[in-house]
């Protein structure tokens, strides 16, 4: 399995071509590009309109599936992928994550330096396709807590915040 980077607009187009729940990006591309008849397509597919997969006014569950997450081999990779997707969906609100802090350290910042100055051994990493950074040396339980708090700050219900946490 290879990984490729595509821009958000192209991703939205591919997602908009989904004809069945759980259809992978590979299956969609194989069907679109190669006309692969072996790609499983339901007899009466429900059309997916661009409004369903549009980023603005959308939520993370429209954009993330288990296959995307399995492509990330590490917890830190999945953590950054989920945060990046949340940032893409909630571009205007994502700065609210700057309010999420630990007892003695910042979890999010606008630079690696800001996070490094606020604690030792933070191992800050950029959240892909954003201007934000996050500490990554915390344990998985702390990362899950950070995802839960992020989701709640972005307006998700407690139940959906837990679903987001469980993606990690």
Secondary structure, 3 states (H helix, E strand, C coil): CCCCCCCHHHHHHHHHCCCCCCCCHHHHHHHHHHCCCCCCCCCCCCCCCHHHHCCCCCCHHHCCCHHHHHCCCCHHHHHHHHHHHHHHHCCCCHHHHHHCECCCCECEECCHHHHHHCCCCCCEEECCCCCCEEECCCCHHHHHHHHHHHHHHCCCCHHHHHHHHHHC
